[in-house]
Amino acid sequence: MEIGTTAKVQRVQATIQPLIQQAVITTPTPPQNTEPSIICVDQNQKTTTVPINLNDLISIIREQQQQKQQLFIQQKVQEALIQQIQSNA
């Protein structure tokens, strides 16, 4: 994921209420912040800027990809089991 890309965030370790609907990764522009941050937009269009470590963000994205892959495999196994049960009935 490139810096400056928009990404949906499903899990953020922060106390931001209500639920985050959109997150935008920003790049620092000197002499402002020197840390990358995520701008969180809630349901009321209120924005909150949260500093983030890029390694943490990469870890979260990798974890989500693993979860998606596991879910995909589970769905395929369930479909195969259903087909097997239906063909044996």
C-alpha distances in whole Angstrom, upper triangle without the diagonal:
4,7,9,7,9,9,12,13,16,17,17,20,21,24,23,26,26,23,19,19,15,13,12,10,12,13,16,19,22,25,23,21,20,17,14,14,14,16,17,20,22,25,27,24,25,22,21,19,18,17,15,14,11,12,13,10,9,12,12,9,11,14,14,13,16,18,17,18,21,22,22,24,27,27,28,30,32,32,34,36,37,38,40,42,43,44,46,48
4,6,6,9,10,14,15,18,19,19,21,23,26,24,27,27,24,21,20,16,14,11,9,10,10,14,16,19,22,20,19,17,15,12,13,13,15,18,20,23,25,27,24,25,21,21,19,18,17,15,14,11,13,15,12,11,15,15,13,15,18,17,17,20,22,21,22,25,26,26,28,30,30,31,34,35,36,38,40,41,42,44,46,46,47,50,51
4,6,9,10,14,15,18,19,18,20,21,24,22,25,25,23,19,19,15,12,9,6,7,6,10,13,16,18,17,15,14,12,9,10,11,13,15,18,21,24,25,22,22,19,18,15,15,14,12,12,10,13,14,11,12,15,15,14,16,19,18,19,22,23,23,24,27,28,28,31,33,33,34,37,38,38,40,42,43,44,46,48,49,50,52,54
4,7,9,13,14,18,19,18,21,21,23,21,24,24,22,18,17,13,10,7,5,5,6,10,12,16,18,16,15,15,13,10,10,10,11,14,15,19,22,23,19,20,16,17,14,15,14,14,15,12,16,16,13,14,18,17,15,18,21,20,20,24,25,24,26,29,29,29,32,34,33,35,38,38,39,41,43,44,45,47,49,49,51,53,54
4,6,10,12,16,17,17,20,21,23,21,23,23,20,16,15,11,9,7,6,8,10,14,16,20,22,20,18,18,16,12,12,11,12,13,15,18,20,22,19,20,17,17,16,16,16,15,16,13,16,16,13,13,17,16,13,16,19,17,17,21,22,21,23,26,25,25,28,30,30,31,34,35,35,37,40,40,41,43,45,45,47,49,50
4,7,10,13,15,15,18,19,21,18,20,19,17,13,11,8,6,5,6,9,12,16,18,22,23,21,19,20,17,14,12,10,10,11,12,15,17,19,16,17,14,15,14,15,16,15,16,14,17,17,13,14,17,15,13,17,18,16,17,20,21,19,22,25,24,24,27,29,28,30,33,33,33,36,38,38,39,42,43,43,45,48,48
4,6,10,12,12,16,17,19,17,18,18,15,11,10,7,6,6,8,11,14,18,20,24,26,23,21,21,18,14,13,10,11,11,12,14,16,19,16,17,15,15,15,14,15,14,16,14,16,15,11,12,14,12,10,14,15,12,13,17,17,16,19,21,20,21,24,25,25,27,30,30,30,33,35,35,36,39,40,40,42,45,45
4,6,9,11,14,15,17,15,16,15,12,9,7,5,6,8,10,14,17,20,23,27,28,25,23,23,20,17,14,11,11,10,11,12,14,17,15,16,15,15,15,15,16,15,17,16,17,15,12,14,15,12,10,14,14,11,13,16,15,14,18,20,18,19,23,23,23,25,28,28,28,31,33,33,34,37,38,38,40,43,43
4,6,7,11,12,14,12,14,13,10,7,7,7,6,9,11,14,17,20,23,26,28,25,22,22,19,16,13,10,11,9,11,12,14,17,16,16,14,14,14,13,14,13,15,14,15,13,10,12,13,9,9,13,12,10,13,15,14,14,17,19,18,20,23,23,23,26,28,28,29,32,33,33,35,37,38,39,41,43,43
4,7,10,12,14,13,13,13,9,8,9,9,10,13,14,18,21,24,27,30,31,28,25,25,22,19,16,13,14,12,13,13,14,18,17,18,17,16,16,15,17,15,17,16,17,14,12,14,13,9,10,13,11,9,12,14,12,12,16,17,15,18,20,20,21,23,25,25,26,29,30,30,32,35,35,36,38,40,40
4,7,9,11,11,13,13,10,9,11,11,11,14,15,18,21,23,27,29,30,27,24,24,20,18,15,13,14,12,14,14,16,19,19,18,17,15,16,13,15,13,15,15,15,12,10,13,12,8,10,12,10,9,13,14,12,14,17,17,17,19,22,22,22,25,27,26,28,31,31,32,34,36,37,38,40,42,42
4,6,8,9,11,12,10,9,11,11,10,13,13,16,19,20,24,26,27,24,21,21,17,15,12,10,12,10,13,13,16,18,18,17,15,13,12,10,12,10,12,13,14,10,9,12,12,9,11,14,12,12,15,17,16,17,20,21,20,23,25,25,26,29,30,30,32,35,35,36,38,40,40,42,44,45,46
4,7,9,12,14,12,11,15,15,13,16,16,18,20,21,25,27,27,24,21,21,17,16,13,12,14,12,15,15,18,20,20,18,16,14,13,10,11,10,12,14,14,10,11,14,12,10,13,15,14,14,18,18,17,19,22,22,22,25,27,27,28,31,32,32,34,37,37,38,40,42,42,44,46,47,48
4,6,9,11,11,11,14,14,13,16,16,18,20,21,24,26,26,23,19,20,17,16,13,11,12,11,13,13,16,18,18,16,14,11,11,8,10,10,13,15,16,13,13,16,16,13,16,19,17,17,21,22,21,23,26,26,25,28,30,30,31,34,35,35,37,40,40,40,43,45,45,46,49,50,50
4,7,9,10,10,14,15,15,17,18,20,22,23,26,28,28,24,21,22,19,18,15,14,14,11,13,12,15,16,17,14,13,11,12,10,13,14,17,19,20,16,17,20,19,17,19,22,20,20,24,25,23,25,28,28,27,30,32,32,33,36,37,36,38,41,41,41,44,46,46,47,50,51,51
4,6,7,7,11,12,12,15,16,18,21,22,25,27,27,23,21,22,19,18,14,12,11,8,10,8,11,13,13,11,10,8,10,9,13,14,17,19,21,18,17,20,20,17,19,22,21,20,23,25,23,25,28,28,27,30,33,32,32,36,37,36,38,41,41,41,44,46,46,47,50,51,51
3,6,7,11,13,14,17,19,21,24,25,28,30,30,26,24,26,23,21,18,15,13,10,10,7,9,10,12,10,11,10,13,13,16,18,21,23,24,21,20,23,23,20,21,25,23,21,25,27,24,25,29,29,28,30,33,32,32,36,37,36,38,41,41,41,43,45,45,46,49,50,50
4,6,9,12,13,17,19,21,25,26,29,31,31,28,25,27,24,23,19,16,14,10,9,6,7,9,10,10,11,11,14,15,18,19,23,24,25,22,21,24,24,20,22,25,23,21,25,26,24,25,28,28,27,29,32,31,31,34,36,35,36,39,40,39,42,44,44,44,47,49,48
4,6,9,11,15,17,20,23,25,28,31,31,28,25,27,24,21,18,14,13,9,9,6,7,10,11,11,12,12,14,14,18,18,21,22,23,20,18,21,21,17,18,22,20,18,21,23,21,21,25,25,23,26,28,28,27,31,32,31,33,36,36,36,38,41,40,41,44,46,45
4,6,7,11,14,16,20,22,25,28,28,25,22,24,21,18,15,11,10,6,6,5,7,10,10,10,10,10,12,12,15,15,18,19,21,18,15,18,19,15,16,20,19,16,19,22,20,20,24,24,23,25,28,28,27,31,32,32,33,36,37,36,39,41,41,42,45,46,46
4,7,10,14,16,20,22,25,28,29,26,24,25,22,19,16,12,11,8,6,6,7,10,9,11,11,12,14,14,17,17,20,20,22,19,17,19,20,17,16,20,19,17,19,22,20,19,23,24,22,24,27,27,26,29,32,31,32,35,36,35,37,40,40,41,43,45,45
4,7,10,13,17,19,22,25,26,23,21,22,20,16,13,10,8,6,6,7,9,12,10,11,10,11,12,13,15,15,18,17,20,18,15,17,19,15,15,19,19,16,18,21,20,19,23,24,23,24,28,28,27,30,32,32,33,36,37,37,39,41,42,42,45,47,47
4,7,10,13,16,18,22,23,20,18,19,16,13,10,6,6,5,7,9,12,14,12,12,10,10,10,10,12,12,15,14,17,15,12,14,16,14,13,17,17,15,18,21,20,20,23,25,24,25,28,29,29,31,33,33,34,37,38,38,40,43,43,44,46,48,49
4,6,10,13,15,19,20,17,15,16,14,11,8,6,5,7,9,12,15,16,13,13,10,11,10,10,12,12,14,13,16,15,12,14,17,15,14,18,19,17,19,22,22,22,24,27,26,27,30,31,31,33,36,36,36,39,41,41,42,45,46,46,49,51,51
4,7,10,13,16,18,15,13,14,11,7,6,5,7,9,12,15,18,20,17,16,13,12,10,10,10,9,11,10,13,13,10,12,15,14,13,17,18,17,19,22,22,22,24,27,27,28,30,32,32,34,36,37,38,40,42,42,44,46,47,48,50,52,53
4,7,9,13,14,12,10,11,9,6,6,6,8,11,13,17,20,21,17,17,13,13,10,10,10,10,12,11,15,15,13,15,18,17,17,20,22,21,22,25,26,26,28,30,31,31,34,35,36,38,40,41,41,44,45,46,47,50,51,52,53,56,56
4,6,10,12,10,9,9,8,6,7,9,11,15,17,21,24,24,21,20,16,16,12,13,11,11,12,11,15,16,14,15,19,19,18,21,23,23,24,27,28,28,30,32,33,33,36,38,38,40,42,43,44,46,48,48,50,52,53,54,56,58,59
4,6,8,7,6,5,6,6,8,11,12,16,19,22,26,26,22,21,17,16,12,13,11,12,13,13,16,17,16,18,21,21,21,24,26,26,27,30,31,31,33,35,36,37,39,41,41,43,45,46,47,49,51,52,53,55,56,57,59,61,62
4,6,6,7,7,10,10,12,14,15,19,21,24,28,27,24,22,19,18,15,16,14,15,16,16,20,21,20,21,25,25,25,27,29,29,30,33,34,34,36,39,39,40,42,44,44,46,48,49,50,52,54,55,56,58,60,60,62,64,65
3,5,7,7,10,12,14,17,18,22,24,27,31,30,27,25,22,20,17,18,16,17,18,18,21,23,22,24,27,27,27,30,32,32,33,36,37,37,39,42,42,43,45,47,48,49,51,52,53,55,57,58,59,61,63,64,65,68,69
4,7,8,11,13,15,18,19,22,24,28,31,30,27,25,22,20,17,18,16,18,19,20,23,24,24,26,28,29,29,32,33,34,35,38,39,39,41,43,44,45,47,49,49,51,53,54,55,57,59,60,61,63,65,66,67,69,70
4,6,9,11,12,15,15,19,21,24,27,27,24,21,18,16,13,15,13,15,17,18,21,22,21,24,26,26,27,29,31,31,33,35,36,37,39,41,41,43,45,46,47,49,51,52,53,55,56,57,59,61,62,63,65,67,68
4,6,8,9,12,13,17,19,22,26,25,23,20,17,15,11,11,9,12,13,15,18,18,18,20,23,23,24,26,28,28,30,32,33,34,36,38,38,40,42,43,44,46,48,49,50,52,53,54,56,58,59,60,62,64,65
4,7,9,13,15,18,21,24,28,28,25,23,19,17,13,13,10,11,11,13,16,17,17,19,21,22,22,25,26,27,29,31,32,33,35,37,38,39,41,42,43,45,47,48,49,51,53,54,55,57,58,60,61,63,64
4,6,10,12,16,19,22,26,26,23,21,17,15,11,10,6,7,8,9,12,13,13,15,17,18,19,21,23,23,25,27,28,29,31,33,34,35,37,39,40,42,43,44,46,48,49,50,52,54,55,56,58,60,61
4,7,10,13,16,20,23,24,21,19,16,14,10,9,6,6,7,7,11,11,10,13,15,15,16,19,20,21,22,25,26,26,28,30,31,32,34,36,37,38,40,41,42,45,46,47,49,51,52,53,55,57,58
4,7,9,13,16,20,20,18,16,12,10,6,5,4,5,8,9,12,12,10,13,15,15,15,19,20,19,21,24,24,25,28,29,30,31,34,35,35,37,39,40,41,43,45,45,47,49,50,51,53,55,56
4,6,10,13,16,17,15,13,10,8,6,5,6,7,10,10,13,12,10,13,15,13,14,17,18,17,20,22,22,23,25,27,27,29,31,32,32,35,37,37,38,41,42,43,45,47,48,48,51,52,53
4,7,10,13,14,11,10,6,6,4,6,9,10,13,14,17,16,13,17,18,16,17,20,21,20,22,25,24,25,28,29,29,30,33,34,34,36,38,39,39,42,44,44,46,48,49,49,52,54,54
4,6,10,11,9,8,5,5,6,7,11,12,15,16,18,16,14,17,19,16,16,20,20,19,21,24,23,23,26,28,27,29,32,32,32,34,37,36,37,40,41,41,43,46,46,47,49,51,51
4,7,8,5,6,5,7,9,11,14,15,19,19,22,20,17,20,22,19,19,23,23,20,23,26,25,24,28,29,28,29,33,33,32,35,37,37,37,41,42,41,43,46,46,47,49,51,51
4,5,5,5,7,8,11,13,17,18,21,22,24,21,19,22,23,20,20,24,23,21,24,26,25,24,28,29,27,29,33,32,32,35,37,36,37,40,41,40,43,45,45,45,48,50,50
4,5,7,10,12,15,17,20,21,25,25,27,25,22,25,26,23,23,26,25,23,26,28,26,25,29,30,28,30,33,32,31,35,37,35,36,40,40,39,42,44,44,44,47,49,49
4,5,9,12,15,17,21,23,26,27,29,27,25,28,29,25,26,29,29,26,29,31,29,29,33,34,32,33,37,36,35,38,41,39,40,43,44,43,45,48,48,48,51,53,52
4,6,10,13,15,19,21,24,25,27,25,23,26,27,24,24,28,28,25,28,31,29,28,32,33,32,33,36,36,35,38,41,40,40,44,45,44,46,49,49,49,52,54,53
4,7,10,13,17,19,22,23,26,24,22,25,27,24,24,28,28,26,28,31,30,29,33,34,33,34,38,37,37,40,42,41,42,45,46,46,48,51,51,51,54,56,55
4,7,10,13,15,19,20,23,21,19,22,24,21,22,26,26,24,26,29,28,28,32,33,32,33,37,37,36,39,41,41,42,45,46,46,48,50,51,51,54,56,56
4,6,10,12,16,18,21,18,17,20,22,19,21,24,24,23,26,28,27,28,31,32,31,33,36,36,36,39,41,41,42,45,46,46,48,50,51,51,54,56,56
4,7,9,13,15,18,16,15,18,20,18,19,23,23,22,25,27,27,27,30,32,31,33,36,36,37,39,41,41,43,45,46,47,49,51,51,52,55,56,57
4,6,10,12,15,13,12,16,17,15,17,20,20,20,23,25,24,25,28,29,29,31,34,34,35,38,39,39,41,44,44,45,47,49,50,51,53,55,55
4,7,10,12,11,11,14,15,15,16,19,20,20,23,25,25,26,29,30,30,32,34,35,36,38,40,41,42,44,45,46,48,50,51,52,54,56,57
4,6,9,7,7,10,12,11,13,16,16,17,19,21,22,23,25,27,27,29,31,32,33,35,37,38,39,41,43,44,46,47,48,50,52,53,54
4,5,5,6,9,10,11,13,14,16,17,19,20,21,23,25,26,27,29,31,32,33,35,37,38,39,41,42,44,46,47,48,50,52,53,54
4,5,5,6,9,10,11,12,14,15,16,18,20,21,23,24,26,27,29,30,32,33,35,36,37,39,41,42,44,45,47,48,50,51,53
4,5,5,6,9,10,10,12,14,15,16,18,20,21,23,24,26,27,29,30,32,33,35,36,38,39,41,42,44,45,47,48,50,51
4,5,5,6,9,10,11,12,14,15,17,18,20,21,23,24,26,27,29,30,32,33,35,36,37,39,41,42,43,45,47,48,49
4,5,5,6,9,10,11,12,14,15,17,18,20,21,23,25,26,27,29,30,32,33,35,36,37,39,41,42,43,45,47,48
4,5,5,6,9,10,11,12,14,15,17,18,20,21,23,24,26,27,29,30,32,33,35,36,38,39,41,42,44,45,47
4,5,5,6,9,10,11,12,14,15,16,18,20,21,23,24,26,27,29,30,32,33,35,36,38,39,41,42,44,45
4,5,5,6,9,10,11,12,14,15,16,18,20,21,23,25,26,27,29,30,32,33,35,36,37,39,41,42,43
4,5,5,6,9,10,11,12,14,15,16,19,20,21,23,24,26,27,29,30,32,33,35,36,37,39,41,42
4,5,5,6,9,10,11,12,14,15,17,18,20,21,23,24,26,27,29,30,32,33,35,36,38,39,41
4,5,5,6,9,10,11,12,14,15,16,18,20,21,23,24,26,27,29,30,32,33,35,36,38,39
4,5,5,6,9,10,10,12,14,15,16,18,20,21,22,24,26,27,29,30,31,33,35,36,37
4,5,5,6,9,10,11,12,14,15,17,18,20,21,23,24,26,27,29,30,32,33,35,36
4,5,5,6,9,10,11,12,14,15,17,18,20,21,23,24,26,27,29,30,32,33,35
4,5,5,6,9,10,10,12,14,15,16,18,20,21,22,24,26,27,28,30,32,33
4,5,5,6,9,10,10,12,14,15,16,18,20,21,23,24,26,27,29,30,32
4,5,5,6,9,10,11,12,14,15,17,18,20,21,23,24,26,27,29,30
4,5,5,6,9,10,11,12,14,15,16,18,20,21,22,24,26,27,29
4,5,5,6,9,10,10,12,14,15,16,18,20,21,22,24,26,27
4,5,5,6,9,10,11,12,14,15,17,18,20,21,23,25,26
4,5,5,6,9,10,11,12,14,15,17,18,20,21,23,24
4,5,5,6,9,10,11,12,14,15,16,18,20,21,23
4,5,5,6,9,10,11,12,14,15,16,18,20,21
4,5,5,6,9,10,11,12,14,15,17,18,20
4,5,5,6,9,10,10,12,14,15,17,18
4,5,5,6,9,10,10,12,14,15,16
4,5,5,6,9,10,11,12,14,15
4,5,5,6,9,10,11,12,14
4,5,5,6,9,10,11,12
4,5,5,6,9,10,11
4,5,5,6,9,10
4,5,5,6,9
4,6,5,6
4,5,5
4,6
4
